[in-house]
Amino acid sequence: MTEYGRGQGSEPWHPDDPLYGDGGWGGQQAQQGPPSPYDGRPQQQYPQQPQGQQYGDWGSGEQQGYGQQPDQQGYGQQQYPQYDQQYAPQQQQPPQYDQNPQQQPQYDQNPQQQPQYDQNPQHQNQPQPQYDQNGWPVGAHHPQDPYAADPANPYGQQPGGYGGDQGDYYGTADAYPPPEPPNRRRTEPEPEPDTDWDPGPDQGEHAFFAGGDDDRDDDEPADRRGRGERRGGKEKKRRSGLACLVVVAVFGGGLAGVTYFGYQFYQDRFGSPEDYAGGGNGQQVTVTIPKGSGGYAIGQELKKNGVVKSVDAFVAAQASNPQGNTIQDGVYTLQKEMSAASAVELMLSPKSRNNLIIAEGKRNADIYKLIDARLGVTAGTTAKVAEEDWEKLGLPEWAKNHKDVKDPLEGFLFPSSYGVSKGQKPEDVLKRMVAQATEVYDKLGVEKEAAKLGLENPWQLVTIASLVQAEGTSHSDFRKMAEVIYNRLEPGNTETNGMLEFDSTYNYIKNQSKIDLTLAELRNYDNPYNTYFYKGLPPGPISNPGEDAIKGALDPTDEGWFYFISLDGKTSKFTRTNAEHAKLVKEFNESRKSG
């Protein structure tokens, strides 16, 4: 049922119809029936009501029954569309049907066919509805056309409303357009022509480049915007040169950025790394390579100091050189703007090494002088720092608080190669050396192995290693020399009675390196470090032992050695008894007289 009448339409409502999709009579689509002048939707079937509650006959043709109880207006409360009752014609009444469910009309889904009815004999002789060329019912069932009576009134308004006191709204702006016969209806509304559009001389410029209505509200209806209405008046649209300039700048900058990063990406992945040519520009530079640096870390230091042009070039040159992986930490004297290959070659050459080399067995007093000279500071500066700040330089706890120690740092300026150059501080150099010694001692297990060897603490083990380093003439001597020390320290031994009697301890306290020493001189000098005067070990190390000397102290031989002597200054001879040792001493003295 539509807003304009009852009956079944020959075609469904179009989606643009104002009442399309309002739920209809129960939301279920009926089978297709004969065309109707009132509605394009198929009718619904409704449950039957008692005979006394049905409406009277509405024409001679079979119509669908209505099972809803009528309200005061004569319409069901739930089965009809929700709309204003003022538009329903008062003259028309719904048809009346009997209670027989077989009397309901049956329609084929094919809209071209005439409606088919059931086989009930009572309905065989019912007349079929007839329609005119416009699809309106003809005959007794044709409702009077209220719209064509007055040409001046296109909506065919009736003098009175359905409620008796309501006016007809068809003449107002809020009314829906009148219905049309099915074959005249437009399936889609025609678009409203836009007559105010003025594309201008450019035949329609893009809105982005147009000046015009800058203060127009974006929420303004599209039809008003399309006709060019403006709040501030009708100004003629103009182009914005600034907008064009911004677009060019944005796209130009984006293109430049993409090009640059694309080139960088290609160079990083596929291009040859940037590199200088030749062996440098003649300007020397000192480069310090930190300990543990790999190829990329070395390349970064070289690039930072202007030696090579790119890290990748150095890494590639180092990889192509068979000895490239032997480059060590330290200080190198190079030139600026060198090719990566020439930089690698020079760093492998001893000429470029500018490191401070600490030899095995070197005493601290000598090391302090070397540091002063390398740093370019006043002589004695490093020795003063070591004397005053030794507790702040990183010594382990077991290396502190020992009695009568001449230099607490002795034995902890580990022999190695250090990058030392002007601008560094003495305390920083000393910290690096102490840290290196502590690392090696920890690695070799000095603290744990001291107790196994019958020593009081690791400090004594380092002291023994320093004696082995000072008295041994070759690495093959270290283990035998360590056994000599342990045997002489053995309580109750009858060979030395606990006396070490090492010339090296006397020379240490005297800060000398003499060979020709008399027994009278050695036995009469009272000092804790003089092992000719005091039994046992000296108060602390007398030199800085290397790793081999430490290993010898940790793993002495067990062959009964008590004595040793070097006849040529290069090798040592070891003996077990004092008589054997006396023969070697006599041989040594005779060789010196003849020489």
C-alpha positions, 0 to 999 in steps of 0.5 A: 500500500502506498501513500496514494492508494491501495492495490498492487503495482506492476513494478517495485519501488525504485530506491529513489522513491521517498518511501522505499525501504520503509518496511512495507506491510511486514517486510515480506515481498509478495508475488507479482500481481497485475499493475496498479496505479498506486504503488510499484511494490508487490502486495503482501498477504495478511492473516485472515480475520473473522467474517464480521471484522472484514471490510466490504467488497472493493470491486468485483475482482479478487483482491488480497485480504487484510487480516488486521483489526481496523482502527478509527480510520479504517486501516490496520495498525501494523500491516500498513506503512507508517505515514500521514493519514491525510493522504489516503482517499476517503472514498476507497475501502479495502476489499472483503474476503471470506475465511477460506484460505484457498480464496487468496489470489496466487500470482506467478513471479513472471510480471508479464503473465496475468494473475492466476487464482486457486482452483476453488469452484467458488472463484472460477467465474470471477471476472478478471481485471482490465487495464488501460494503455497506461496501466490503470484499472478500467471498469467498475474498479477504476478509482476516480482520478483525482489528479486530472480533474483540474489542469490548474491543480497538477496534484489533484488536491481534494477539498477536504483532508482525511481527518475532516479538518486537515488541509492538503499538503500537496501544494506545499514545498514539503509534499512528495511529487504525485504518482505516475502510471508505471510506464511513465515513471522514471527509474532514476531522477534526472540530474539537475543541470548546473547552469552557473558553472563558469570554467573560465578561459582555461576551460576548467582549472583545478580547484587547488590552483583557483583563488576564489572562495577562501572563506567558504565553509567546507560543510556548505551543501555541494549544490551551493558550492557548485553554483559558486556562491560565496559568503563574502560576495561573488569574487572572480576566482584567481590563481594562486601563484604561491600555491604553484610555487609550493607544489613545485618546491615540494615535488622538486625537493622530494625528487632531489631527496629520492635521487640523492638517497637512491645514489647513496643506496646504490653506492653502498650496495653496488658502487666502489667505495670512495678512496684517495689515490697515492701515498698521501699528501706529505702531511703527517698525522699520529693515529692511536688504534685502541686495543681490540679494534677490528677492521671497521674500528681501525678504518673509522679512526683513520677516516676521522684523522683524514688518512683514508677517504672511507671506511669501506675502502680501508676494510676492502684493502685490509681484506685483500692484503694477506697480512692485513689481519695482523694490524695491532693496536698502538700509535701509528705515524701516517700521512693524510689522504692516503689510498686505503691500500697504501695505508694498510701497507704502511701500518704493516711496516715497522716505520709507522709504529709509534707505540711505547714498547715495554720490554719484559723485565723492565723496571718501573723507574725506567718505564716512568722515564719512557712515558715522560719522554713520549708525553713531552712532560717534565722528567719525573712527572710520571714517577711523582704520579705513581708515588702519590696516586698509586692507590687510584690506578686500579691495583687489585686488593691483593696487591695492596698494603704490603710492608717495606715495598719500594714501589707498589706499582712494580710488577704491574706495568705489564710488558706490552705495546701501548699507544702513547702520544702527546696530549695524554695524561701520565695517570691514564697511561699508568692505568692502562698498564695496570689494567693489562697486568691485572687482566693477564694475572686473572687469565693465568689464575695467579690468585688461585694457584698461589695457595697450591704452591705453598705461598701466602698470597698472589703478591708473592707469586708475582714477586717470584715471577719477577725474579725468574724474569730477572735471573733467567737468560732464556724462556727455556730457563724459566721453569728451572729457575722457578724450581731453584727459588722454591727449593731454596725457600723450602724450610729446613733445606741444608743447601741454602738454609732459606737464603736466595742470594740473588744478585738481581735483588741487590741491583734492584735496590741499588737501581743498577745492573752490575755483574761483577759483585763481591760477596763482601759487598753483597753480604754487608748491605742491609736492605729488605730487598737484599736477599744476601742479607735477609732470608726469603723473598724480597718485599715485592717484585723487582721487575715487570715479568712477562707472560712466559716468566709467570707461567714458569713460576706457576709450573716449576720443574721437579728435578732437584735444582738448587744452583745456576750460573751463566757462563756466556750471558746467554744460557744458564747451567743448573746444578743440584749440589754446592760442589757442582756449582763451585766447579762452574763458578771457578770455570766462569772466573777463569774465563773472565781472567783470560778474556 
